[in-house]
Amino acid sequence: MLVIAHHFVQNPEFWSTAQRLMAESGVPQDLKLHAVYPSTDGKTGTCLWEANSAADVQDYLDKNLSQFASNVTYEVDEAAAIGTPQKTMTAELA
């Protein structure tokens, strides 16, 4: 499934920490980050994930980045969505 994560940034280190985390550790095998859309002022942002559930993305963000931002996730209604990416995770992982 596709999952949206909205980030409400309290600490400006959020974006650099997130980039460093992705470069150094990547993401768990059962998650895939498709896109990152930060606001120009860096105070908010939206990311598009592929995962088994919105809770899996929420847990990952809470564990790794909650000290920098409040994060809210939800499942995308793919039937109503426009412009969704091709999902790439295999059935065993998703």
Secondary structure, 3 states (H helix, E strand, C coil): CEEEEEEEECCCCHHHHHHHHHHHHCCCCCEEEEEEEECCCCCEEEEEEEECCHHHHHHHHHHHHCCCEEEEEEECCCCCCCCCCCCCCCCCCC
